[in-house]
Amino acid sequence: MLARLFGAFQQVGQDLFAQRLITATAGNFSVRTPKGFLITKSGVQKAHLTPEDLLEVPLEGEVPEGASVESIVHREVYRRTGATALVHAHPRVAVALSFHLEALEPIDLEGRFYLPKVPVLSPRTVSATEEAALAVAEALQGHRACLLRGHGAFTKSEKERPEEALLEAYSLMTSLEEAAEILWYHRLW
């Protein structure tokens, strides 16, 4: 199981980078564990993950040194939702649209099916803070994805098997960006 889970982490890191949803060391992703969650470390090359690039963070207590700076957001989502995996990325078109929308509402069939409404959140701080963590956790109680205005997106899965959950959360991120691109092109027309 650990080999399959690490393989899913590698695949997600490679695919997020290849799809231009993150830059080399940006973004982070995690899966729930019995004691907390396993997350990518801060500053590591996501397209070239090694087992040492993952770190377990408990749901209570100190965040281990080296864990992603967004661990605070992941922790709050796991505390307040049934999420079993989270992906945080910076999808370019969706982030650009976040400056102008209160919610991204897809117009394409796939987008409407998977993500009928993606709230755009505007906490005073949008990265690595308790305020951002609470906003994201609240939004993901009723949605599969949310955007932090001008920063990035979070997608969640509630599938039981962690490797499947991580791949589904990644898939939702690609659906979000595709829906954003279609909406963008439609508005340009």
Backbone as CSV, one residue per row, in Angstrom:
resi,resn,N_x,N_y,N_z,CA_x,CA_y,CA_z,C_x,C_y,C_z
1,MET,0.808,-1.203,0.000,0.000,0.000,0.000,0.846,1.260,0.000
2,LEU,1.910,1.298,0.798,2.761,2.483,0.845,3.386,2.780,-0.516
3,ALA,3.757,1.731,-1.230,4.336,1.930,-2.568,3.307,2.558,-3.510
4,ARG,2.059,2.075,-3.459,1.002,2.653,-4.306,0.735,4.106,-3.923
5,LEU,0.719,4.374,-2.619,0.461,5.740,-2.160,1.586,6.673,-2.594
6,PHE,2.837,6.249,-2.419,3.946,7.092,-2.866,3.886,7.283,-4.381
7,GLY,3.524,6.234,-5.118,3.369,6.362,-6.566,2.325,7.407,-6.935
8,ALA,1.233,7.473,-6.158,0.198,8.482,-6.413,0.747,9.880,-6.129
9,PHE,1.513,10.027,-5.054,2.136,11.331,-4.761,3.051,11.743,-5.913
10,GLN,3.880,10.813,-6.392,4.780,11.128,-7.512,3.998,11.537,-8.752
11,GLN,2.976,10.764,-9.077,2.181,11.050,-10.274,1.527,12.427,-10.176
12,VAL,0.939,12.736,-9.036,0.280,14.026,-8.867,1.293,15.166,-8.988
13,GLY,2.448,15.012,-8.373,3.479,16.060,-8.478,3.929,16.271,-9.907
14,GLN,4.194,15.185,-10.612,4.620,15.289,-12.009,3.535,15.919,-12.876
15,ASP,2.288,15.461,-12.681,1.187,15.943,-13.517,0.829,17.399,-13.221
16,LEU,0.832,17.800,-11.949,0.551,19.210,-11.630,1.557,20.129,-12.319
17,PHE,2.834,19.723,-12.277,3.874,20.533,-12.918,3.730,20.509,-14.443
18,ALA,3.526,19.334,-15.007,3.404,19.206,-16.463,2.197,19.976,-16.994
19,GLN,1.128,20.020,-16.231,-0.079,20.736,-16.647,-0.005,22.231,-16.335
20,ARG,1.135,22.685,-15.797,1.352,24.093,-15.450,0.366,24.591,-14.396
21,LEU,-0.012,23.700,-13.500,-0.889,24.079,-12.396,-0.086,24.521,-11.174
22,ILE,1.222,24.251,-11.190,2.154,24.712,-10.160,3.492,25.015,-10.833
23,THR,4.297,25.819,-10.143,5.690,25.975,-10.549,6.489,24.884,-9.821
24,ALA,7.773,24.823,-10.047,8.580,23.690,-9.583,8.410,23.337,-8.109
25,THR,8.448,24.322,-7.230,8.390,24.019,-5.796,7.093,24.494,-5.147
26,ALA,6.153,24.968,-5.931,4.900,25.494,-5.383,3.888,24.382,-5.156
27,GLY,2.777,24.748,-4.536,1.694,23.808,-4.308,2.046,22.794,-3.245
28,ASN,1.044,22.028,-2.855,1.217,20.981,-1.855,0.012,20.070,-1.924
29,PHE,0.178,18.852,-1.463,-0.919,17.895,-1.491,-0.718,16.899,-0.366
30,SER,-1.844,16.337,0.078,-1.796,15.501,1.275,-2.882,14.439,1.253
31,VAL,-2.704,13.439,2.122,-3.729,12.429,2.364,-3.862,12.235,3.872
32,ARG,-5.091,11.938,4.290,-5.363,11.679,5.704,-4.718,10.357,6.109
33,THR,-4.199,10.305,7.331,-3.638,9.091,7.920,-4.345,8.857,9.260
34,PRO,-4.148,7.702,9.882,-4.799,7.467,11.175,-4.442,8.512,12.244
35,LYS,-3.241,9.086,12.182,-2.810,10.043,13.211,-2.858,11.502,12.757
36,GLY,-3.068,11.732,11.472,-3.049,13.106,10.962,-3.130,13.096,9.455
37,PHE,-2.051,13.574,8.801,-2.012,13.564,7.349,-0.570,13.577,6.863
38,LEU,-0.373,12.980,5.702,0.921,12.932,5.033,0.914,14.022,3.979
39,ILE,1.906,14.922,4.008,1.927,16.086,3.115,3.317,16.281,2.517
40,THR,3.357,16.943,1.372,4.640,17.280,0.754,5.349,18.327,1.602
41,LYS,6.671,18.226,1.644,7.470,19.196,2.392,7.528,20.528,1.647
42,SER,7.861,21.553,2.365,7.998,22.886,1.805,9.238,22.968,0.917
43,GLY,9.080,23.572,-0.241,10.218,23.873,-1.105,10.768,22.728,-1.918
44,VAL,10.141,21.557,-1.888,10.678,20.432,-2.666,10.164,20.490,-4.103
45,GLN,10.923,19.890,-5.009,10.546,19.813,-6.419,9.395,18.814,-6.553
46,LYS,8.204,19.310,-6.818,7.029,18.439,-6.843,7.045,17.452,-8.014
47,ALA,7.727,17.783,-9.083,7.788,16.870,-10.229,8.817,15.758,-10.029
48,HIS,9.591,15.825,-8.953,10.649,14.844,-8.697,10.648,14.406,-7.240
49,LEU,9.492,14.044,-6.719,9.378,13.677,-5.314,10.127,12.396,-4.983
50,THR,10.706,12.377,-3.798,11.297,11.176,-3.218,10.528,10.877,-1.932
51,PRO,10.659,9.681,-1.383,9.948,9.390,-0.128,10.293,10.373,0.999
52,GLU,11.511,10.899,0.981,11.936,11.844,2.014,11.251,13.209,1.876
53,ASP,10.560,13.441,0.763,9.879,14.721,0.532,8.474,14.762,1.125
54,LEU,8.081,13.681,1.809,6.766,13.620,2.456,6.958,13.599,3.964
55,LEU,6.007,14.198,4.669,6.118,14.318,6.115,4.744,14.130,6.738
56,GLU,4.669,13.393,7.850,3.387,13.233,8.536,3.218,14.356,9.550
57,VAL,2.034,14.973,9.512,1.686,16.064,10.416,0.511,15.593,11.277
58,PRO,0.607,15.745,12.604,-0.509,15.342,13.461,-1.662,16.348,13.386
59,LEU,-2.869,15.888,13.725,-4.024,16.796,13.732,-3.985,17.755,14.913
60,GLU,-3.210,17.440,15.931,-3.056,18.316,17.099,-1.571,18.498,17.373
61,GLY,-1.235,19.614,17.984,0.155,19.843,18.380,0.953,20.568,17.313
62,GLU,2.252,20.517,17.481,3.184,21.237,16.613,3.209,20.662,15.200
63,VAL,3.343,21.550,14.223,3.578,21.132,12.842,5.079,20.880,12.722
64,PRO,5.485,19.692,12.275,6.919,19.391,12.177,7.654,20.362,11.258
65,GLU,8.875,20.659,11.617,9.710,21.537,10.798,9.893,20.918,9.409
66,GLY,9.767,21.761,8.393,9.933,21.304,7.026,8.634,20.982,6.317
67,ALA,7.539,20.862,7.071,6.250,20.587,6.441,5.815,21.795,5.619
68,SER,4.986,21.567,4.647,4.476,22.657,3.824,3.929,23.776,4.696
69,VAL,4.149,25.012,4.272,3.624,26.148,5.025,2.102,26.145,5.047
70,GLU,1.491,25.454,4.085,0.026,25.368,4.045,-0.512,24.219,4.898
71,SER,0.347,23.582,5.700,-0.104,22.497,6.573,-1.233,22.960,7.483
72,ILE,-1.215,24.217,7.872,-2.265,24.756,8.736,-3.633,24.671,8.048
73,VAL,-3.657,24.896,6.740,-4.911,24.815,5.985,-5.346,23.356,5.873
74,HIS,-4.433,22.483,5.492,-4.751,21.054,5.371,-5.288,20.520,6.700
75,ARG,-4.620,20.871,7.792,-5.031,20.395,9.117,-6.470,20.810,9.421
76,GLU,-6.789,22.059,9.155,-8.136,22.548,9.474,-9.190,21.875,8.604
77,VAL,-8.869,21.621,7.347,-9.816,20.929,6.467,-10.045,19.504,6.964
78,TYR,-8.994,18.808,7.356,-9.155,17.442,7.863,-9.935,17.427,9.184
79,ARG,-9.764,18.446,9.996,-10.508,18.526,11.253,-12.001,18.754,11.019
80,ARG,-12.353,19.535,10.009,-13.727,20.014,9.860,-14.529,19.358,8.733
81,THR,-13.888,18.507,7.931,-14.599,17.876,6.809,-14.287,16.383,6.768
82,GLY,-14.932,15.693,5.864,-14.653,14.279,5.644,-13.574,14.051,4.596
83,ALA,-12.800,15.072,4.278,-11.757,14.946,3.252,-10.771,13.849,3.617
84,THR,-10.372,13.096,2.601,-9.320,12.094,2.773,-8.078,12.472,1.974
85,ALA,-8.198,13.471,1.088,-7.045,13.985,0.337,-7.329,15.423,-0.074
86,LEU,-6.255,16.209,-0.160,-6.339,17.608,-0.584,-5.227,17.912,-1.571
87,VAL,-5.546,18.733,-2.559,-4.540,19.243,-3.478,-4.655,20.756,-3.477
88,HIS,-3.513,21.423,-3.317,-3.445,22.887,-3.418,-2.515,23.228,-4.574
89,ALA,-3.032,23.989,-5.528,-2.244,24.385,-6.701,-2.580,25.826,-7.060
90,HIS,-1.923,26.318,-8.091,-2.097,27.699,-8.543,-2.516,27.723,-10.016
91,PRO,-3.714,27.212,-10.312,-4.168,27.181,-11.709,-4.311,28.600,-12.259
92,ARG,-3.549,28.906,-13.292,-3.397,30.276,-13.773,-4.702,30.974,-14.149
93,VAL,-5.511,30.336,-14.960,-6.730,30.986,-15.433,-7.733,31.128,-14.290
94,ALA,-7.869,30.095,-13.483,-8.786,30.171,-12.350,-8.364,31.282,-11.387
95,VAL,-7.069,31.417,-11.141,-6.585,32.483,-10.256,-6.859,33.849,-10.888
96,ALA,-6.633,33.987,-12.188,-6.920,35.267,-12.852,-8.400,35.625,-12.718
97,LEU,-9.276,34.653,-12.914,-10.708,34.906,-12.789,-11.102,35.216,-11.351
98,SER,-10.352,34.708,-10.388,-10.692,34.927,-8.982,-10.661,36.401,-8.595
99,PHE,-9.927,37.211,-9.350,-9.897,38.648,-9.079,-11.222,39.329,-9.430
100,HIS,-12.035,38.657,-10.243,-13.240,39.294,-10.790,-14.545,38.601,-10.431
101,LEU,-14.483,37.463,-9.752,-15.690,36.684,-9.470,-15.845,36.441,-7.972
102,GLU,-17.079,36.289,-7.544,-17.371,35.868,-6.170,-17.435,34.344,-6.097
103,ALA,-17.735,33.733,-7.231,-17.743,32.275,-7.359,-17.509,31.945,-8.820
104,LEU,-16.774,30.877,-9.062,-16.589,30.403,-10.424,-17.677,29.366,-10.670
105,GLU,-18.558,29.665,-11.622,-19.638,28.749,-11.963,-19.426,28.273,-13.390
106,PRO,-18.949,27.040,-13.541,-18.629,26.515,-14.871,-19.828,26.555,-15.813
107,ILE,-19.525,26.762,-17.101,-20.568,26.725,-18.128,-20.459,25.463,-18.979
108,ASP,-19.340,24.745,-18.852,-19.159,23.515,-19.627,-19.768,22.330,-18.877
109,LEU,-20.109,21.290,-19.623,-20.792,20.127,-19.070,-19.997,19.462,-17.953
110,GLU,-18.723,19.156,-18.191,-17.910,18.480,-17.175,-17.752,19.356,-15.938
111,GLY,-17.461,20.622,-16.158,-17.300,21.537,-15.032,-18.545,21.606,-14.178
112,ARG,-19.716,21.741,-14.826,-20.982,21.812,-14.078,-21.245,20.510,-13.325
113,PHE,-20.854,19.384,-13.916,-21.089,18.089,-13.276,-20.222,17.922,-12.024
114,TYR,-18.923,18.178,-12.151,-17.997,17.935,-11.050,-17.909,19.091,-10.055
115,LEU,-18.026,20.314,-10.549,-17.826,21.496,-9.705,-18.880,22.556,-10.024
116,PRO,-20.137,22.319,-9.660,-21.193,23.247,-10.053,-20.962,24.686,-9.594
117,LYS,-20.317,24.863,-8.451,-20.003,26.201,-7.962,-18.732,26.136,-7.136
118,VAL,-17.780,26.995,-7.463,-16.513,27.048,-6.736,-16.422,28.425,-6.084
119,PRO,-16.601,28.493,-4.758,-16.549,29.806,-4.104,-15.166,30.424,-4.177
120,VAL,-15.144,31.750,-4.315,-13.900,32.520,-4.270,-13.847,33.182,-2.896
121,LEU,-12.828,32.859,-2.133,-12.690,33.331,-0.757,-11.768,34.533,-0.692
122,SER,-12.094,35.458,0.196,-11.300,36.677,0.338,-10.953,36.981,1.789
123,PRO,-10.333,36.034,2.498,-9.894,36.401,3.846,-8.801,37.463,3.742
124,ARG,-8.574,38.200,4.834,-7.541,39.252,4.790,-6.178,38.675,4.419
125,THR,-5.889,37.479,4.891,-4.639,36.801,4.531,-5.009,35.530,3.785
126,VAL,-4.317,35.256,2.698,-4.731,34.146,1.836,-3.731,32.989,1.787
127,SER,-2.751,32.986,2.676,-1.779,31.898,2.642,-1.227,31.614,4.028
128,ALA,-1.268,30.338,4.401,-0.565,29.832,5.581,-0.959,30.522,6.883
129,THR,-2.231,30.911,7.015,-2.694,31.533,8.249,-3.944,30.822,8.757
130,GLU,-4.221,31.018,10.032,-5.432,30.463,10.626,-6.668,31.011,9.928
131,GLU,-6.631,32.276,9.576,-7.757,32.903,8.887,-8.035,32.223,7.541
132,ALA,-7.002,31.998,6.766,-7.161,31.304,5.481,-7.617,29.864,5.707
133,ALA,-7.055,29.209,6.722,-7.407,27.823,7.020,-8.891,27.686,7.348
134,LEU,-9.402,28.573,8.168,-10.818,28.519,8.539,-11.711,28.782,7.341
135,ALA,-11.332,29.729,6.496,-12.132,30.044,5.304,-12.188,28.849,4.356
136,VAL,-11.047,28.216,4.110,-11.003,27.066,3.200,-11.783,25.899,3.788
137,ALA,-11.578,25.615,5.060,-12.275,24.491,5.693,-13.787,24.696,5.637
138,GLU,-14.237,25.908,5.898,-15.674,26.186,5.838,-16.204,25.991,4.417
139,ALA,-15.481,26.503,3.429,-15.923,26.367,2.033,-15.962,24.901,1.601
140,LEU,-14.987,24.114,2.039,-14.920,22.716,1.607,-15.881,21.812,2.382
141,GLN,-16.611,22.366,3.334,-17.670,21.592,3.976,-18.810,21.350,2.996
142,GLY,-19.033,22.307,2.083,-20.141,22.173,1.153,-19.758,22.140,-0.309
143,HIS,-18.459,22.199,-0.608,-17.986,22.225,-1.991,-16.778,21.307,-2.125
144,ARG,-16.514,20.879,-3.354,-15.350,20.020,-3.611,-14.095,20.831,-3.911
145,ALA,-14.282,22.134,-4.162,-13.157,23.007,-4.503,-13.459,24.422,-4.047
146,CYS,-12.402,25.195,-3.836,-12.550,26.625,-3.561,-11.298,27.331,-4.068
147,LEU,-11.448,28.627,-4.284,-10.334,29.477,-4.713,-10.065,30.521,-3.648
148,LEU,-8.799,30.780,-3.377,-8.401,31.913,-2.562,-8.015,33.026,-3.536
149,ARG,-8.746,34.135,-3.457,-8.578,35.226,-4.423,-7.098,35.600,-4.598
150,GLY,-6.631,35.503,-5.847,-5.276,35.902,-6.180,-4.186,34.943,-5.733
151,HIS,-4.554,33.799,-5.171,-3.531,32.886,-4.663,-3.582,31.521,-5.338
152,GLY,-4.661,30.781,-5.131,-4.705,29.430,-5.673,-5.979,28.720,-5.293
153,ALA,-5.999,27.426,-5.531,-7.202,26.625,-5.308,-6.887,25.440,-4.414
154,PHE,-7.933,24.952,-3.741,-7.885,23.713,-2.985,-8.984,22.816,-3.513
155,THR,-8.662,21.551,-3.740,-9.663,20.552,-4.111,-9.549,19.402,-3.126
156,LYS,-10.686,18.753,-2.859,-10.685,17.658,-1.892,-11.351,16.427,-2.484
157,SER,-11.021,15.301,-1.889,-11.694,14.047,-2.182,-12.064,13.401,-0.865
158,GLU,-13.122,12.617,-0.907,-13.533,11.865,0.273,-13.512,10.363,0.005
159,LYS,-12.825,9.962,-1.070,-12.703,8.516,-1.348,-11.967,7.845,-0.207
160,GLU,-12.290,6.569,0.010,-11.738,5.842,1.155,-10.250,5.522,0.999
161,ARG,-9.859,4.985,-0.149,-8.451,4.605,-0.355,-7.619,5.861,-0.620
162,PRO,-6.564,6.075,0.143,-5.824,7.341,0.041,-5.250,7.629,-1.345
163,GLU,-4.725,6.602,-2.022,-4.143,6.872,-3.346,-5.236,7.266,-4.337
164,GLU,-6.414,6.655,-4.240,-7.525,7.022,-5.122,-8.034,8.420,-4.788
165,ALA,-8.064,8.743,-3.506,-8.513,10.067,-3.078,-7.578,11.150,-3.609
166,LEU,-6.274,10.916,-3.520,-5.310,11.903,-3.993,-5.449,12.119,-5.494
167,LEU,-5.621,11.035,-6.242,-5.783,11.156,-7.695,-7.093,11.858,-8.052
168,GLU,-8.149,11.620,-7.272,-9.408,12.319,-7.539,-9.282,13.816,-7.247
169,ALA,-8.630,14.174,-6.146,-8.448,15.596,-5.830,-7.636,16.280,-6.940
170,TYR,-6.620,15.592,-7.460,-5.854,16.134,-8.599,-6.760,16.303,-9.818
171,SER,-7.563,15.290,-10.100,-8.455,15.341,-11.251,-9.409,16.526,-11.151
172,LEU,-9.911,16.784,-9.958,-10.798,17.936,-9.767,-10.073,19.251,-10.029
173,MET,-8.786,19.300,-9.696,-8.012,20.514,-9.972,-7.922,20.742,-11.481
174,THR,-7.721,19.671,-12.246,-7.659,19.841,-13.705,-9.024,20.236,-14.255
175,SER,-10.095,19.702,-13.692,-11.446,20.088,-14.122,-11.717,21.552,-13.811
176,LEU,-11.251,22.013,-12.668,-11.416,23.423,-12.302,-10.717,24.330,-13.318
177,GLU,-9.489,24.000,-13.649,-8.754,24.862,-14.591,-9.365,24.804,-15.982
178,GLU,-9.817,23.635,-16.413,-10.462,23.548,-17.719,-11.746,24.377,-17.744
179,ALA,-12.538,24.297,-16.691,-13.772,25.089,-16.612,-13.454,26.575,-16.624
180,ALA,-12.385,26.972,-15.940,-11.980,28.377,-15.927,-11.549,28.830,-17.318
181,GLU,-10.784,27.998,-18.018,-10.350,28.350,-19.375,-11.538,28.499,-20.308
182,ILE,-12.492,27.583,-20.228,-13.674,27.660,-21.104,-14.467,28.924,-20.791
183,LEU,-14.638,29.233,-19.518,-15.345,30.451,-19.135,-14.610,31.684,-19.654
184,TRP,-13.290,31.680,-19.538,-12.454,32.790,-20.026,-12.635,32.974,-21.535
185,TYR,-12.493,31.887,-22.291,-12.655,31.973,-23.744,-14.053,32.420,-24.130
186,HIS,-15.043,31.943,-23.408,-16.427,32.330,-23.697,-16.615,33.833,-23.492
187,ARG,-16.044,34.373,-22.440,-16.165,35.807,-22.156,-15.397,36.637,-23.186
188,LEU,-14.289,36.111,-23.692,-13.534,36.825,-24.727,-14.327,36.912,-26.021
189,TRP,-15.098,35.881,-26.304,-15.847,35.820,-27.545,-16.869,36.931,-27.601
